């Protein structure tokens, strides 16, 4: 058409900015490798000329799509959005796009999504997976994987130290004088739930307390409400829930049964979602560094590229945030634990190894 403008090419940008074509290419594909001043000049020239890199063509040349798959167990769970947002921001800085998918806590859906994404992305971040370890290991041979929220020998992983968090929670309840405690477990197949259970049982023994485990359960508010009657029948004075949603649901369920938190029963959650600060009472909870986990997972995937032999592992600390949902128990040594205190686990532990 007369008067139509011919699209600018990578050669036009190189000539205009006075650099080699390869420098222009790196500016868009790996900007962190280009001198900031040069990068700014190339981007300014590209903007002036109206140049837009052809991702499909670049993928054919480099073998990279610059896309990452991020699979979560339940996108409606408030635990995941901070992780997703942090991962997207981190990826964007490296000129990568993230495709987010949801498995609805279904292991078979999870497997299908990994296989479907394998040929469309450069790697997959698998968050809180429900598949077996052996199946995850099998899938890692089809596409680079970073597993978030599960310890898995031989694969790169980013985990939040929920075991330490569970110990902090049980120690806190024991200091308040609670000796009959319940653990409301999470869904079947959850590594996190198993870790919380293992650690909580150990901490209860160390504090000369009894721990009743109730579950598995759905990790939702409805799941928490559904166990309220079981909690009352168990005769406990305190509860540690698998996550904040269950803790909030449990508080509501106890309220319908005429019981108050923390006057009748103390409740602790895990995750420190935004809602935990808005409920009444405000929820005592174990804060998990979900945003940091999202950033670390993206960095780990991009750092190791196609080297699927890496066994890089990062463990991020958790914290106990004491608010209003826990109070003195019926024990002879019960006393108030000062509210608003944050008990911190040991510092971040990171280890890297290659086979």
C-alpha positions as MATLAB code, in Angstrom:
seq = 'XXXXXXXXXXXXXXXXXXXXXXXXXXXXXXXXXXXXXXXXXXXXXXXXXXXXXXXXXXXXXXXXXXXXXXXXXXXXXXXXXXXXXXXXXXXXXXXXXXXXXXXXXXXXXXXXXXXXXXXXXXXXXXXXXXXXXXXXXXXXXXXXXXXXXXXXXXXXXXXXXXXXXXXXXXXXXXXXXXXXXXXXXXXXXXXXXXXXXXXXXXXXXXXXXXXXXXXXXXXXXXXXXXXXXXXXXXXXXXXXXXXXXXXXXXXXXXXXXXXXXXXXXXXXXXXXXXXXXXXXXXXXXXXXXXXXXXXXXXXXXXXXXXXXXXXXXXXXXXXXXXXXXXXXXXXXXXXXXXXXXXXXXXXXXXXXXXX';
ca = [
       0.000    0.000    0.000;
       1.265    3.450   -0.938;
       2.695    5.308    2.017;
       2.956    2.213    4.232;
       6.062    2.033    6.365;
       8.510   -0.857    5.956;
       9.000   -2.530    9.350;
      12.389   -1.843   10.900;
      14.816   -4.738   11.091;
      17.503   -5.702   13.580;
      20.080   -4.388   11.083;
      18.398   -0.975   11.111;
      18.637   -0.837   14.914;
      22.294   -1.930   14.862;
      23.191    0.718   12.290;
      21.258    3.454   14.106;
      22.770    2.668   17.512;
      26.278    1.980   16.219;
      26.600   -1.573   17.524;
      26.863   -5.063   16.073;
      23.704   -7.034   15.264;
      24.619   -9.541   17.976;
      24.552   -6.760   20.584;
      21.021   -5.797   19.540;
      20.033   -9.452   19.759;
      21.507   -9.779   23.259;
      19.762   -6.572   24.347;
      16.425   -8.284   23.786;
      17.308  -11.899   24.609;
      19.736  -11.450   27.520;
      19.688   -7.766   28.587;
      21.628   -8.492   31.773;
      24.661   -9.317   29.601;
      24.710   -5.909   27.900;
      26.352   -2.773   29.292;
      23.549   -0.589   30.761;
      24.514    2.465   28.686;
      24.639    0.432   25.479;
      21.389   -1.311   26.359;
      19.629    2.024   26.886;
      20.912    3.354   23.550;
      19.803    0.244   21.659;
      16.361    0.262   23.268;
      15.922    3.968   22.514;
      16.823    3.408   18.857;
      14.507    0.415   18.640;
      11.669    2.472   20.086;
      12.373    5.338   17.669;
      12.387    2.986   14.673;
       9.386    1.008   15.873;
      11.367   -2.227   15.946;
       9.808   -5.242   17.640;
      11.790   -8.504   17.888;
      10.161  -11.538   16.306;
       9.943  -14.047   19.152;
       9.023  -16.940   16.884;
      11.999  -16.349   14.620;
      14.293  -15.920   17.590;
      13.051  -19.199   19.047;
      13.898  -21.011   15.797;
      17.431  -19.597   15.865;
      18.209  -19.953   19.575;
      16.066  -22.963   20.434;
      14.532  -20.932   23.250;
      10.940  -19.739   23.510;
      11.580  -17.290   26.367;
       8.469  -18.707   27.988;
       8.217  -20.390   31.405;
       5.366  -22.550   32.661;
       4.213  -22.073   36.254;
       1.879  -24.752   37.606;
       0.125  -24.219   40.935;
      -2.137  -26.519   42.937;
      -4.988  -24.018   43.380;
      -4.870  -20.500   41.972;
      -7.817  -19.516   44.206;
      -5.687  -20.143   47.301;
      -4.284  -16.765   48.514;
      -0.956  -18.488   49.181;
      -0.117  -18.551   45.454;
      -0.735  -15.018   44.035;
       2.314  -13.413   45.765;
       4.483  -16.240   44.419;
       3.029  -15.837   40.918;
       3.446  -12.048   40.881;
       7.046  -12.263   42.113;
       7.922  -14.951   39.554;
       6.347  -12.930   36.722;
       8.243   -9.786   37.735;
      11.533  -11.663   37.979;
      10.987  -13.336   34.609;
      10.020  -10.055   32.930;
      13.350   -8.530   33.941;
      15.024  -11.323   31.973;
      12.691  -10.903   28.961;
      10.746  -14.063   29.752;
       6.997  -14.557   29.850;
       5.195  -16.831   32.305;
       2.206  -19.048   31.533;
       0.244  -19.803   34.720;
      -1.914  -22.925   35.019;
      -3.951  -24.465   37.840;
      -4.316  -28.171   38.677;
      -7.176  -27.908   41.193;
      -5.177  -30.188   43.530;
      -5.394  -33.010   40.933;
      -2.219  -35.034   40.261;
      -3.451  -36.341   36.883;
      -4.236  -32.807   35.684;
      -0.782  -31.778   36.887;
       0.926  -34.464   34.808;
      -1.068  -33.523   31.705;
      -0.175  -29.851   32.069;
       3.562  -30.541   32.367;
       3.467  -32.666   29.209;
       1.379  -30.072   27.343;
       3.729  -27.218   28.286;
       6.943  -29.160   27.645;
       7.252  -28.179   23.971;
       6.027  -24.605   24.462;
       8.328  -23.396   27.243;
      11.992  -23.432   28.259;
      11.166  -24.886   31.667;
       8.435  -25.393   34.247;
       8.095  -24.205   37.847;
       6.099  -26.908   39.614;
       4.548  -25.458   42.788;
       3.198  -27.657   45.592;
       2.933  -30.703   43.324;
       0.596  -33.599   44.140;
       2.285  -36.116   41.821;
       4.558  -38.854   43.128;
       8.302  -38.234   43.294;
       8.948  -40.897   40.668;
       6.570  -39.280   38.183;
       8.092  -35.829   38.755;
      11.557  -37.307   38.139;
      10.276  -38.908   34.925;
       8.802  -35.618   33.692;
      12.061  -33.791   34.462;
      13.622  -35.784   31.625;
      11.131  -34.209   29.208;
      11.445  -30.571   30.301;
      13.638  -28.692   32.818;
      11.796  -28.485   36.146;
      12.227  -26.505   39.346;
      10.097  -27.901   42.160;
       8.726  -25.393   44.679;
       7.458  -26.487   48.080;
       8.720  -30.057   47.992;
      12.123  -31.495   48.829;
      13.094  -33.904   46.081;
      16.537  -35.483   45.898;
      18.221  -35.107   42.523;
      16.114  -32.192   41.254;
      16.435  -28.420   41.740;
      14.091  -27.337   44.530;
      13.005  -24.237   46.432;
      11.390  -25.018   49.775;
      10.024  -22.945   52.609;
      11.031  -24.375   55.969;
       7.559  -25.295   57.204;
       9.083  -27.875   59.545;
      10.813  -25.100   61.461;
       7.593  -23.091   61.361;
       5.605  -25.966   62.833;
       8.149  -26.310   65.643;
       7.877  -22.600   66.408;
       4.081  -22.868   66.508;
       4.014  -25.883   68.847;
       6.653  -24.308   71.084;
       4.542  -21.134   71.279;
       1.393  -23.060   72.212;
       3.305  -25.078   74.803;
       4.702  -21.916   76.399;
       1.124  -20.743   76.740;
       0.344  -23.877   78.740;
      -1.417  -25.982   76.086;
      -0.775  -29.711   76.490;
      -3.650  -31.096   74.379;
      -3.102  -29.878   70.828;
      -4.595  -30.868   67.471;
      -2.996  -30.684   64.042;
      -5.461  -30.197   61.190;
      -3.601  -31.856   58.318;
      -3.660  -30.803   54.671;
      -4.527  -32.733   51.502;
      -3.409  -36.264   50.760;
      -0.187  -36.309   48.758;
       1.064  -32.984   50.129;
       4.766  -32.962   51.011;
       4.196  -29.813   53.062;
       1.511  -31.509   55.142;
       3.826  -34.453   55.836;
       6.631  -32.115   56.883;
       4.337  -30.167   59.204;
       3.062  -33.394   60.768;
       6.538  -34.844   61.288;
       7.857  -31.668   62.871;
       4.756  -30.974   64.990;
       4.812  -34.499   66.448;
       8.487  -34.123   67.332;
       7.933  -30.701   68.924;
       4.929  -31.953   70.902;
       6.989  -34.810   72.352;
       9.769  -32.391   73.262;
       7.245  -30.189   75.095;
       5.514  -33.098   76.854;
       2.294  -32.349   74.962;
      -0.167  -34.662   73.193;
      -0.842  -34.053   69.500;
      -3.970  -35.382   67.795;
      -3.711  -35.430   63.975;
      -6.967  -34.859   62.103;
      -6.976  -35.403   58.353;
      -6.229  -35.456   55.499;
      -8.468  -32.481   54.657;
      -9.151  -30.098   51.809;
      -6.890  -27.019   52.258;
      -9.783  -24.548   52.120;
     -12.017  -22.549   54.460;
     -14.709  -25.182   53.989;
     -12.170  -27.838   54.940;
     -11.450  -25.957   58.177;
     -15.140  -25.480   58.991;
     -15.794  -29.169   58.398;
     -13.419  -30.300   61.168;
     -14.767  -27.972   63.896;
     -16.900  -30.677   65.516;
     -13.986  -33.139   65.455;
     -11.826  -30.562   67.217;
     -14.416  -30.144   69.947;
     -14.777  -33.926   70.373;
     -10.984  -34.276   70.590;
     -11.040  -32.133   73.748;
      -8.005  -30.058   72.756;
      -7.278  -26.516   73.865;
      -5.193  -25.469   70.832;
      -4.967  -26.195   67.094;
      -2.279  -25.857   64.430;
      -3.862  -25.797   60.958;
      -2.198  -26.762   57.676;
      -2.767  -23.275   56.296;
      -4.424  -19.950   57.082;
      -7.540  -20.693   55.030;
      -8.254  -23.787   57.112;
      -7.529  -21.885   60.329;
      -9.958  -19.121   59.340;
     -12.613  -21.669   58.392;
     -12.060  -23.492   61.686;
     -12.520  -20.281   63.696;
     -15.834  -19.720   61.898;
     -16.885  -23.323   62.530;
     -16.031  -23.087   66.218;
     -18.009  -19.852   66.444;
     -21.131  -21.574   65.112;
     -20.687  -24.154   67.868;
     -20.594  -21.386   70.488;
     -16.845  -21.438   71.114;
     -14.577  -18.381   71.100;
     -10.981  -18.043   69.890;
      -8.695  -17.759   71.802;
     -10.787  -17.834   75.019;
     -11.910  -21.441   74.507;
      -9.475  -22.722   71.875;
      -6.265  -21.187   70.481;
      -5.699  -21.440   66.713;
      -2.504  -21.056   64.642;
      -2.354  -21.001   60.850;
       0.457  -21.247   58.320;
       1.243  -18.892   55.370;
       0.456  -15.379   56.706;
      -1.878  -14.521   53.819;
      -3.298  -10.978   53.770;
      -6.643  -12.234   55.127;
      -4.958  -13.443   58.316;
      -4.446   -9.813   59.345;
      -8.063   -8.866   58.621;
      -9.932  -11.607   60.482;
     -11.231  -11.186   64.019;
      -9.352  -12.265   65.961;
      -6.248  -11.543   63.914;
      -4.595  -14.856   63.190;
      -1.374  -16.065   64.784;
       0.429  -17.747   61.912;
       3.685  -19.010   60.433;
       4.790  -16.580   57.702;
       6.164  -18.280   54.597;
       8.316  -16.316   52.093;
       6.223  -17.053   49.003;
       7.406  -14.046   46.963;
      11.060  -14.892   47.648;
      10.342  -18.476   46.578;
       8.894  -17.282   43.263;
      11.928  -15.130   42.504;
      14.372  -17.849   43.532;
      12.636  -20.455   41.372;
      12.865  -18.284   38.240;
      16.532  -17.497   38.915;
      17.306  -21.169   39.473;
      15.604  -22.252   36.253;
      17.331  -19.620   34.121;
      20.715  -20.047   35.807;
      20.929  -23.733   34.974;
      19.219  -23.675   31.571;
      19.225  -27.092   29.957;
      21.527  -28.648   32.570;
      18.974  -31.035   34.025;
      21.584  -32.752   36.191;
      21.678  -29.895   38.666;
      20.617  -30.666   42.212;
      20.519  -27.055   43.382;
      18.450  -26.635   46.549;
      17.353  -23.511   48.388;
      15.653  -23.475   51.783;
      13.961  -20.238   52.860;
      13.283  -19.402   56.503;
       9.836  -19.107   58.067;
       8.677  -16.909   60.959;
       6.044  -17.191   63.674;
       3.880  -14.059   63.795;
       2.005  -13.863   67.103;
      -1.334  -12.043   66.937;
      -4.676  -12.465   68.709;
      -5.876  -16.018   68.015;
      -3.690  -17.672   70.677;
      -3.976  -17.257   74.427;
      -3.149  -18.981   77.725;
      -4.065  -22.640   77.996;
      -5.510  -24.588   80.918;
      -2.132  -25.969   82.021;
      -0.639  -25.145   85.458;
       2.268  -23.279   83.861;
       0.227  -21.257   81.386;
       1.150  -17.649   80.818;
       0.762  -15.050   78.106;
       3.267  -15.064   75.259;
       3.745  -11.402   74.242;
       1.634  -10.564   71.184;
       3.135   -9.097   68.053;
       6.428  -10.922   68.572;
       8.028  -12.469   65.529;
      10.019  -15.622   66.258;
      12.530  -16.229   63.533;
      13.888  -19.523   62.288;
      17.583  -19.995   61.459;
      18.790  -17.945   58.503;
      18.273  -18.919   54.889;
      20.151  -22.034   53.915;
      21.213  -22.444   50.314;
      23.265  -25.284   48.896;
      24.246  -26.071   45.337;
      25.692  -29.285   43.986;
      26.085  -30.933   40.590;
      26.247  -34.597   39.856;
];
